[in-house]
């Protein structure tokens, strides 16, 4: 029986630079950092408030096909790679804090039927959405216009 989601892979360009971004800029904590031979490194970070969910920072490579590796790398280079959603208590304050740290935002905080969201990129071109949820239920959002 499945009990939860415990690991999500985020494709990155450079492991050390991404580790610094996720820890120093976003506030995650280093978790696993293990070298398997000379060509593979298992690297994960966790958020202190959700240690049961690891973000696996990984560079695309074998056993993925060369075509898929190329597609992922092109998507990152173009800043088009979908990433993850991050819950925040105050989207506008988080936006200000991260902007001051040099984070690139594609969309400033905007009101949505479900709360306030902002869209940013990590240092590898992955889109990360910050979401400050309100108390509306999915049924209440049904048919709501999203600007």
C-alpha positions as CSV (number, residue, x, y, z in Angstrom):
1,X,0.0,0.0,0.0
2,X,1.4,3.4,-1.0
3,X,1.6,5.7,2.0
4,X,2.9,9.0,0.6
5,X,5.2,10.7,-2.0
6,X,8.7,10.6,-0.7
7,X,10.9,11.7,-3.6
8,X,10.6,14.1,-6.6
9,X,13.3,14.5,-9.2
10,X,14.2,18.0,-10.3
11,X,16.5,18.1,-13.4
12,X,19.4,20.6,-13.0
13,X,22.3,21.8,-15.0
14,X,25.0,21.7,-12.2
15,X,24.7,19.8,-9.0
16,X,26.8,22.1,-6.8
17,X,25.2,25.3,-8.1
18,X,21.7,23.9,-7.6
19,X,22.5,22.6,-4.1
20,X,23.6,26.2,-3.3
21,X,20.5,27.7,-4.8
22,X,18.0,25.3,-3.1
23,X,19.8,25.6,0.3
24,X,21.2,29.2,0.4
25,X,18.4,30.9,-1.5
26,X,15.3,28.8,-0.9
27,X,16.0,27.5,2.6
28,X,16.1,23.7,2.0
29,X,18.6,21.6,3.9
30,X,21.2,19.2,2.4
31,X,20.2,15.6,2.8
32,X,21.9,12.8,0.9
33,X,25.0,13.4,-1.1
34,X,26.6,10.1,-2.2
35,X,28.9,9.4,-5.1
36,X,28.4,6.1,-6.9
37,X,31.6,5.6,-8.8
38,X,33.1,8.5,-10.7
39,X,30.1,9.2,-12.9
40,X,27.0,9.4,-10.7
41,X,26.1,11.5,-7.6
42,X,22.9,11.0,-5.6
43,X,22.0,14.4,-4.2
44,X,18.8,15.3,-2.3
45,X,17.6,18.2,-0.3
46,X,14.7,18.5,2.1
47,X,12.6,21.3,3.5
48,X,12.9,21.5,7.3
49,X,9.1,21.5,7.6
50,X,8.6,18.5,5.4
51,X,11.6,16.2,5.8
52,X,9.7,13.1,4.6
53,X,9.8,14.5,1.0
54,X,13.2,14.6,-0.7
55,X,14.0,16.7,-3.8
56,X,16.4,14.7,-5.9
57,X,18.6,17.1,-7.8
58,X,19.9,15.3,-10.8
59,X,21.6,16.1,-14.1
60,X,20.0,14.3,-17.0
61,X,22.1,11.4,-18.3
62,X,22.2,7.6,-18.6
63,X,20.1,5.5,-18.5
64,X,17.9,8.1,-20.3
65,X,18.2,8.1,-24.0
66,X,20.4,10.7,-25.7
67,X,17.2,12.2,-27.3
68,X,15.5,12.6,-23.9
69,X,18.7,14.0,-22.3
70,X,18.9,16.5,-25.2
71,X,15.3,17.5,-24.9
72,X,15.6,18.1,-21.1
73,X,18.8,20.1,-21.5
74,X,17.1,22.3,-24.3
75,X,14.1,22.9,-22.1
76,X,16.3,24.0,-19.2
77,X,18.4,26.2,-21.5
78,X,15.2,27.8,-22.8
79,X,13.8,28.2,-19.2
80,X,10.8,26.0,-20.2
81,X,11.2,23.1,-17.8
82,X,8.2,22.5,-15.4
83,X,9.3,22.2,-11.8
84,X,7.5,22.1,-8.5
85,X,5.0,24.0,-6.4
86,X,6.1,25.6,-3.1
87,X,3.7,26.5,-0.4
88,X,4.3,29.9,1.3
89,X,2.6,31.7,4.1
90,X,2.9,35.2,2.5
91,X,3.5,35.1,-1.3
92,X,4.2,38.9,-1.6
93,X,6.8,38.8,1.2
94,X,8.5,35.7,-0.2
95,X,8.6,37.4,-3.6
96,X,10.3,40.4,-2.2
97,X,12.8,38.3,-0.2
98,X,13.7,36.2,-3.2
99,X,13.8,39.1,-5.6
100,X,16.3,40.7,-3.3
101,X,18.4,37.5,-3.6
102,X,18.4,37.8,-7.4
103,X,15.8,35.2,-8.2
104,X,14.2,35.6,-11.6
105,X,10.4,35.9,-11.6
106,X,8.3,35.2,-14.6
107,X,5.1,36.5,-12.8
108,X,4.8,38.6,-9.7
109,X,2.3,37.7,-7.0
110,X,-1.1,37.5,-8.5
111,X,-4.5,36.9,-7.0
112,X,-6.1,33.6,-8.1
113,X,-9.3,31.8,-7.1
114,X,-7.3,29.5,-4.8
115,X,-5.0,32.2,-3.3
116,X,-1.9,34.2,-4.4
117,X,0.8,32.8,-6.6
118,X,4.0,33.9,-8.2
119,X,6.1,32.1,-10.8
120,X,9.9,32.0,-10.7
121,X,12.8,30.1,-12.2
122,X,15.5,28.2,-10.4
123,X,19.1,28.5,-11.5
124,X,18.6,25.7,-14.0
125,X,15.6,27.1,-15.8
126,X,12.9,25.1,-13.9
127,X,9.6,26.9,-13.2
128,X,8.8,27.0,-9.5
129,X,5.4,28.3,-8.4
130,X,4.9,29.9,-5.0
131,X,1.4,29.5,-3.7
132,X,-0.2,31.1,-0.7
133,X,-3.5,29.2,-0.5
134,X,-6.7,30.6,0.7
135,X,-9.6,28.7,2.3
136,X,-11.6,28.1,-0.8
137,X,-12.5,24.5,-1.7
138,X,-12.1,23.0,-5.2
139,X,-15.9,23.0,-5.6
140,X,-16.0,26.7,-4.9
141,X,-13.3,27.3,-7.6
142,X,-15.2,25.3,-10.3
143,X,-15.8,27.7,-13.2
144,X,-13.8,30.6,-11.7
145,X,-11.9,32.6,-14.2
146,X,-8.1,32.7,-13.9
147,X,-6.6,35.9,-15.1
